[in-house]
Amino acid sequence: MAINSNSVSLLRSVRVLLYVLIGVLVLMFLLPRLQNLWISLTAEPRAVTPRGELAAAEKTNIEIFREASPSVVFITSLADRINVWTRDIARIPRGTGSGFLWDRNGHIVTNYHVIEDASAVHIRLNDQRSYKAVFVGASPDHDLAVLRMPQVNDMPAALPIGTSHDLQVGQAMYAIGNPFGLDYTLTTGVVSALNRSLDNENGTAINGLIQTDAAINPGNSGGPLLDSAGRLVGINTAIYSPSGAYAGIGFAVPIDTVNRIVPQLIAHGRYQRPRLGITIDDRISEQVTAKAGVEGVVVIGVERGSAAEQAGLRGARIIDGSELLASDIILSIDGEPIEDGEALLDLLERRRVGDSIALRYLRDGVERQVQVTLQ
């Protein structure tokens, strides 16, 4: 039977179309592989774009870290644990934190909570040398502690000391420490606020704290807070965070407080607060001062031999068996007004034992002033 010429042409067309389709599929399959082969054969490093000079802020960051980091130490606190079955004592790591060299005698300043309840403390310098440190003294109310390491060759220099009373919101801040055990970490930020208060674990409040947004995480505690001149202006002590990690709010004990307390811890092992030697009560003060139309603190009692007694201050008296008759109301110290007992204690906290203060007080409706030497 003869094949129609039209049918032959159709078959040829279908065959050609099929070949074309197969070719397209093969090409689609091979093309990516050919492209990858070409890329692998022609791949080479890209040319480096010159960056020019570092920015001034970057140079400052680098210089501050380079100069300050050798003075920062990694602190590991250890705790003794007793095996209840064998009664053997094992010393295990309890926590980590930061600290820094205070002087050439090997004294190290850190937070009290970093070494609290520790059976032993080890410190590590940035060149990886490790030493056992001994406890010197602490002031839990200020979350400050002093350790001492052995005097060794090539002892790093102590950090230069700055001031904190003249800090301003917006100043650049640099925090160096060991967050989460990641040693010698630098973070930067600014002074976010000043004169913050934070409740301490022992029930007292730490006043006058520096607030910063430089990242402070667990492990940064006890590390230095530096200004743009590389001077020590605070000790990183705490963070405010619902999660326990950095949330943009950190706090540091101001260096003016540290520089007043640390020498006493080195000399005596404890901090001795300056005292007037008086008894006060805010509830009574509020009632008495409201009637007198003044703001101040009522002197309820005066201790024998105290600075207040030597200055001639008088305590309140009880008349008719129940009524309290106030004698002296403290109005100000060195020109700074006293509103309540907390303000009085805060002002005394900024002084030292032996300092002479100008104390203004009200007695019998007459304002008087006397010089008092704190004990």
C-alpha positions in Angstrom: 0.0 0.0 0.0 1.4 3.3 -1.0 2.2 5.9 1.7 0.6 9.2 1.2 3.2 12.0 0.7 1.4 14.2 3.2 1.8 11.5 5.9 5.5 11.2 5.2 6.0 15.0 5.5 4.1 15.0 8.8 6.2 12.2 10.2 9.4 14.1 9.2 8.1 17.2 10.9 7.2 15.3 14.1 10.7 13.7 14.0 12.4 17.0 13.6 10.3 18.6 16.4 11.2 15.7 18.7 14.9 16.1 17.9 14.6 19.8 18.7 12.8 19.1 21.9 15.4 16.6 23.0 18.1 19.0 22.1 16.5 21.7 24.2 16.1 19.4 27.2 19.8 18.3 26.9 20.9 21.9 26.7 18.8 22.9 29.7 20.4 20.0 31.6 23.9 20.8 30.6 23.9 24.6 30.6 24.0 25.1 34.5 26.8 22.5 34.7 28.7 24.2 31.9 28.2 27.6 33.6 29.5 26.2 36.9 32.5 24.7 35.1 33.2 28.0 33.5 32.9 29.8 36.8 35.2 27.3 38.6 37.8 27.7 35.8 37.7 31.5 35.8 37.3 32.1 39.6 40.0 34.2 41.2 40.3 36.5 44.2 38.7 39.9 43.9 40.8 43.0 43.9 41.0 44.7 47.3 39.6 48.2 47.5 41.9 50.5 49.5 40.1 51.9 52.6 42.3 54.8 53.4 42.8 56.0 57.0 40.8 54.7 59.9 38.2 57.1 61.2 39.2 59.1 64.3 36.6 57.2 66.4 38.0 53.9 65.3 41.5 54.9 66.2 40.3 56.0 69.6 38.6 52.7 70.2 41.7 50.7 69.2 44.1 52.8 71.3 41.9 52.6 74.4 41.6 48.8 74.2 45.3 48.4 73.4 46.3 50.4 76.4 43.7 49.3 78.9 43.2 45.6 78.2 46.5 44.4 79.8 45.3 45.8 83.1 42.0 43.8 83.0 41.9 40.3 84.6 39.6 37.3 84.2 38.3 36.1 87.5 37.2 32.6 88.3 35.6 31.9 91.7 35.7 28.4 93.2 33.5 26.8 95.7 34.0 23.7 97.9 31.5 20.9 97.6 31.3 17.9 99.8 30.3 14.5 98.3 27.6 13.2 100.6 28.6 9.6 100.1 32.4 9.8 100.3 32.7 13.0 102.4 35.4 14.1 99.9 35.7 17.8 99.3 35.9 18.9 95.7 36.7 22.5 94.6 34.6 23.4 91.5 34.1 26.6 89.5 31.4 28.8 90.9 31.3 31.7 88.5 33.4 34.1 86.4 33.8 37.8 86.3 36.2 40.6 85.6 38.5 42.9 87.5 41.4 45.2 87.0 44.8 46.0 88.5 44.5 48.9 91.0 48.2 49.4 91.8 51.7 48.0 91.4 51.3 46.0 94.6 49.1 43.5 92.8 45.7 44.7 94.2 42.8 43.9 92.0 39.4 45.6 92.3 36.2 43.8 91.3 32.5 43.5 92.4 31.8 41.9 95.7 29.1 39.7 94.1 31.7 38.2 91.8 33.7 36.6 94.6 30.9 36.3 97.3 30.9 33.0 99.1 33.9 31.8 97.1 36.3 29.3 98.7 39.1 30.4 96.4 39.7 32.8 93.6 41.9 32.5 90.5 42.8 35.3 88.2 44.2 35.2 84.6 46.1 38.0 82.9 45.7 38.8 79.2 49.0 36.9 78.5 47.3 33.8 79.9 49.4 33.7 83.1 47.2 32.4 86.0 47.5 33.0 89.7 45.7 32.4 92.9 44.4 35.6 94.4 43.8 36.3 98.1 40.9 38.2 99.6 41.9 41.6 101.0 38.6 43.3 101.9 35.1 44.2 100.7 32.2 46.6 101.0 29.0 44.7 100.2 27.0 47.9 100.4 28.9 49.3 97.4 29.4 45.9 95.7 33.1 46.4 95.8 35.9 43.9 96.7 39.7 44.0 96.6 41.9 40.9 95.9 45.7 40.6 95.8 47.7 38.6 93.3 51.4 37.8 93.7 53.9 40.4 92.5 55.4 39.0 89.3 57.7 40.1 86.6 56.1 42.2 83.9 53.2 43.2 86.1 50.7 45.2 83.9 50.3 48.8 84.7 47.4 50.0 86.7 44.6 51.9 84.9 44.7 55.7 85.0 42.1 57.1 87.3 39.6 59.7 86.2 36.7 61.4 87.9 32.9 60.7 87.8 31.4 63.9 89.4 31.9 65.8 86.2 30.6 63.2 83.8 27.8 64.4 81.4 25.1 62.5 79.6 26.2 61.7 76.1 29.9 61.2 76.9 31.5 58.2 75.2 32.0 55.1 77.4 34.1 52.0 76.9 33.5 48.7 78.8 36.1 45.9 78.9 35.4 42.6 80.4 34.7 38.9 80.0 31.0 38.5 79.1 29.8 34.9 79.2 33.5 33.8 79.6 34.5 35.5 76.3 37.6 37.2 77.7 38.8 40.7 76.8 35.7 42.0 75.0 35.3 45.7 74.2 31.9 47.3 74.0 31.1 51.0 73.5 28.3 53.3 74.3 27.5 56.6 76.0 26.5 57.8 79.4 22.8 57.4 79.3 22.0 58.8 82.8 23.6 59.7 86.1 22.9 59.3 89.8 20.8 56.2 89.4 20.0 54.0 92.4 19.9 50.2 92.4 18.8 47.8 95.2 21.6 45.7 96.5 21.2 42.0 97.3 21.8 42.7 101.0 18.8 45.0 101.2 20.6 48.3 100.9 20.7 50.6 97.9 23.7 51.6 95.8 23.4 55.3 94.9 25.0 57.6 92.4 25.4 54.9 89.7 26.4 55.7 86.1 23.9 54.3 83.6 25.3 53.4 80.2 24.2 51.7 77.0 27.6 50.1 76.5 26.8 46.4 76.3 27.3 44.8 79.8 26.5 41.1 80.1 27.0 38.5 82.8 30.8 38.2 83.2 31.4 41.9 82.6 30.8 42.5 86.4 33.9 44.0 88.0 35.4 45.2 84.7 36.3 48.9 84.0 34.2 51.5 82.5 36.5 54.0 80.7 36.1 57.5 79.2 37.4 58.6 75.8 40.7 59.5 77.4 41.1 55.9 78.6 40.7 56.8 82.2 38.8 54.7 84.7 35.5 56.3 85.5 33.4 53.4 86.9 33.2 49.7 87.6 30.6 47.8 85.7 28.3 46.2 88.3 24.8 45.3 87.0 22.4 45.2 84.1 18.7 45.8 83.9 17.1 43.1 81.9 14.1 40.8 82.1 16.0 38.0 80.4 19.3 38.4 82.3 21.2 39.4 79.1 22.0 42.8 77.7 19.0 45.0 77.1 20.6 48.4 76.6 20.8 49.4 80.3 23.9 48.8 82.4 25.1 50.4 85.6 28.6 51.2 87.0 29.8 52.3 90.4 31.3 55.7 89.9 35.1 56.0 90.3 34.7 58.8 92.9 33.1 56.3 95.2 35.6 53.6 94.3 38.6 55.9 94.9 37.2 56.7 98.4 36.4 53.2 99.5 39.2 51.0 98.0 42.1 52.6 100.0 40.2 51.7 103.2 39.6 48.1 102.0 43.3 47.8 101.3 44.3 49.3 104.7 41.7 47.9 107.0 39.8 45.2 105.0 36.5 47.0 105.5 34.8 50.3 104.8 34.2 52.6 107.7 31.4 55.0 107.0 31.8 58.6 108.2 29.4 59.1 111.2 27.8 62.0 113.0 26.7 59.8 115.8 23.0 60.8 115.8 19.7 58.9 115.8 17.1 59.8 113.2 13.6 58.7 112.1 12.1 59.9 108.8 8.5 59.6 110.1 9.2 61.8 113.1 11.2 64.2 110.9 8.3 64.6 108.5 5.8 65.5 111.2 8.1 67.9 113.0 9.5 69.7 109.9 5.9 70.0 108.5 4.9 71.9 111.6 8.1 74.0 111.5 7.7 74.8 107.8 11.2 73.6 106.9 12.8 70.6 105.2 15.4 68.7 107.2 16.1 65.9 109.6 15.3 65.9 113.3 18.1 64.9 115.6 16.3 62.4 117.9 19.4 61.3 119.9 23.1 62.1 120.2 25.7 59.4 121.0 28.1 60.1 123.8 31.6 61.0 122.6 30.3 61.3 119.0 31.1 64.0 116.5 27.6 65.4 117.0 28.1 65.7 120.8 31.4 67.4 120.4 29.8 69.9 118.0 27.1 70.7 120.6 24.1 69.2 118.8 21.2 68.2 121.0 18.7 65.4 120.7 14.9 65.6 121.1 13.3 65.4 124.6 10.2 63.6 125.8 7.9 65.9 127.8 4.8 65.0 129.7 5.7 61.4 129.3 4.7 61.0 125.7 5.2 64.2 123.6 8.4 64.6 121.6 10.0 68.0 121.7 12.6 68.5 118.9 15.7 70.5 119.7 17.8 70.5 116.5 16.8 70.0 112.9 19.6 69.5 110.4 19.0 71.7 107.3 22.1 71.3 105.2 25.7 70.1 105.0 28.3 72.2 103.2 25.4 74.2 101.6 23.6 71.1 100.3 20.0 70.9 101.6 18.9 67.8 103.5 15.4 66.6 102.8 15.3 63.3 104.6 17.5 60.7 106.2 18.5 59.1 102.9 19.8 62.5 101.7 21.8 62.9 104.9 23.4 59.5 104.6 24.1 60.0 100.9 25.9 63.3 101.7 27.9 61.7 104.5 28.8 58.8 102.2 30.7 61.2 100.0 32.9 62.3 102.8 35.8 60.6 104.6 36.4 60.0 108.3 38.2 63.0 109.6 36.6 65.5 107.1 35.3 68.7 108.5 31.8 69.7 107.4 29.7 72.9 107.8 26.4 71.7 109.3 23.5 74.2 109.4 20.6 73.4 111.8 17.6 74.9 113.3 17.2 75.3 117.1 14.4 77.2 118.8 13.5 78.8 115.5 17.0 80.2 114.9 19.3 78.9 112.2 22.8 78.1 113.3 26.0 76.7 111.8 28.8 74.6 113.3 31.8 72.8 112.0 31.7 69.0 112.6 34.7 66.6 112.3 33.3 63.3 111.1 34.3 60.2 113.0 
